[in-house]
Amino acid sequence: MPVGGAETLLVNLMRRLDPNVLQPEVICLKEPGPLGEQIRDEFPVHSQLIGSKYDATVLYRLARLMHHSQTDVVITVGAGDKMFWGRLAARLARVPVVISALHSTGWPDGVGRLNRLLTPLTSAFIAVADSHAEYLVHQERFPANKVHVVRNGVDCNRFARDPAAKKQVCAELGLPTSVQFAGIVAALRPEKNHALLVAAAAKLRKVHPDLHWLIVGDGPEREGIESQCRQLNVADRVHLLGVRHDTPRLLSALDVFTLCSLNEASPVSILEALACEVPVIASDVGSVGETVLEGQTGLLFANEDLEGMIAGLNQLLGDGLLRERMGRTGRQLVLRTGSLESMVKGYQRLATSLYDNVTGASSSAGVAV
């Protein structure tokens, strides 16, 4: 569990579930990661269960674990081997309800065909937006009656505008308060396409000499990003902050939030930025357009379109009144459609209703994710 959008979302979800109804446990096929270690005192966390991607013995370890904990509902989070082995093991352990929550489009882990074969074993698929649900039905051919929309949600009390944030972050980085900040919160993985952000930083260096970039997150691409920053002579403008636990403060310090992913569904980081009243410029992929409303809460650019990204950044960085208006509109949108409370109710309602339908009982269930 690295510090990524889906993983953070999962932690927030577990903390808000009604413990009299759902008691969560976490299963990590590999290492628990920073978030897994962080929540060990709150929830049971099981890890180090698989030796390699195709280690078939993991099936029996998982099934034994689910059987021992008397799991009633299994929710796989994301695609790839965890979705494949998790669903197979759940059925082997005779778990009544098996749900797959998907947070992006595509199958980046290379086991998409195998995963599609397990559709009949799956009680429900969770999409995070309306257009994401349409994609799962029409492109992935999942049965429409098994696809349910539960929108991502963020804590709008925690993620809110903090007027003191920019001064604090500038002091931390040794920068004058006159600088502008653009930034991204995303795991440093290839699909997040940080290379485009660094290229934009290089292009905008002369046009916006006081512009600095904050990259929050960590992952396998860090070394490559640092190397690109040095090559393009922006290492002094791009600040890789790593894993942070003060994301609301960092977001509030931004003038513009950016996301240049190659594929997404409904990124949590965009909801967090909008909740902090920060306008967003993002690649028009997945369901991003349902939260980044063109000209209202931010601007969109075509996938991998560097010039389109630069044009949008120029527009937003040069117009403070526009940024303020978009930020206010963005927070109102999140309050209406992307609250943490509504997401928790959606997961809880789906899990318990499916369990009740299968067992014919009013449920108080254990759930493994």
ZIMOMO-V190125 format. One record per residue. SS is DSSP state (H for helix, E for strand, - for the rest). PHI is phi in whole degrees, 0 to 359 (* if undefined). Layout:
ss=(SS/SS)
phi=(PHI/PHI)
//
This chain:
ss=(-/-/-/-/H/H/H/H/H/H/H/H/H/H/H/H/-/-/-/-/-/E/E/E/E/E/E/-/-/-/-/-/H/H/H/H/H/H/-/-/-/-/-/E/E/E/-/-/-/-/-/-/-/-/-/-/-/H/H/H/H/H/H/H/H/H/H/H/-/-/-/-/E/E/E/E/E/-/-/-/H/H/H/H/H/H/H/H/H/H/H/H/-/-/-/-/E/E/E/E/E/-/-/-/-/-/-/-/-/-/-/H/H/H/H/H/H/-/H/H/H/-/-/E/E/E/E/-/-/H/H/H/H/H/H/H/H/H/-/-/-/-/-/H/H/H/E/E/E/-/-/-/-/E/-/-/-/-/-/-/-/-/-/-/H/H/H/H/H/H/H/H/H/-/-/-/-/-/-/E/E/E/E/E/E/-/-/-/-/H/H/H/-/H/H/H/H/H/H/H/H/H/H/H/-/-/-/-/-/-/E/E/E/E/E/E/E/-/-/-/-/H/H/H/H/H/H/H/H/H/H/-/-/-/-/-/-/E/E/E/E/E/-/-/-/-/H/H/H/H/H/H/H/-/-/E/E/E/E/-/-/-/-/-/-/-/-/H/H/H/H/H/H/H/H/-/-/-/-/E/E/E/E/-/-/-/-/H/H/H/-/-/-/E/-/-/-/E/E/E/E/-/-/-/-/H/H/H/H/H/H/H/H/H/H/H/H/-/-/H/H/H/H/H/H/H/H/H/H/H/H/H/H/H/H/H/H/-/E/H/H/H/H/H/H/H/H/H/H/H/H/H/H/H/H/H/H/H/H/-/-/-/-/-/E/E/E/E/-)
phi=(*/290/276/236/299/295/289/296/301/298/298/299/297/298/292/258/297/287/295/281/245/231/244/279/233/248/241/252/299/250/288/291/75/302/288/298/293/296/259/301/281/258/220/296/236/252/211/56/258/233/274/206/304/250/280/294/293/298/302/286/296/295/298/296/296/294/294/296/273/54/294/259/222/247/241/274/246/92/265/87/294/295/291/289/292/299/288/298/295/298/290/298/274/59/289/298/232/233/238/244/263/248/244/202/255/89/232/295/268/77/239/300/296/296/296/296/294/267/305/298/274/256/288/200/242/257/259/256/198/299/292/294/297/298/298/296/283/273/265/269/64/286/303/302/286/259/262/235/266/233/292/300/220/233/281/285/280/284/265/210/299/238/298/273/296/298/299/294/292/299/296/298/267/70/243/289/288/281/290/253/240/245/199/218/240/192/301/279/240/305/291/279/59/299/301/293/297/295/297/294/300/294/293/266/303/281/290/234/295/259/271/238/239/249/249/253/133/216/158/294/271/302/299/294/294/298/295/296/299/292/297/265/62/234/299/276/253/252/252/273/268/70/286/230/247/241/306/302/293/294/296/295/282/282/271/217/259/236/211/236/297/280/209/204/247/225/297/295/298/294/299/296/296/297/298/272/64/251/293/237/241/214/291/276/234/53/257/305/294/278/244/272/278/308/79/247/247/168/227/245/224/295/308/65/271/298/295/294/295/296/299/295/296/301/296/288/294/268/221/294/295/296/298/297/296/297/297/296/296/297/295/298/298/295/300/281/234/227/280/295/299/292/293/299/298/296/296/295/295/295/298/287/293/294/297/297/295/283/263/71/236/280/262/222/244/261/227/251/234)
//
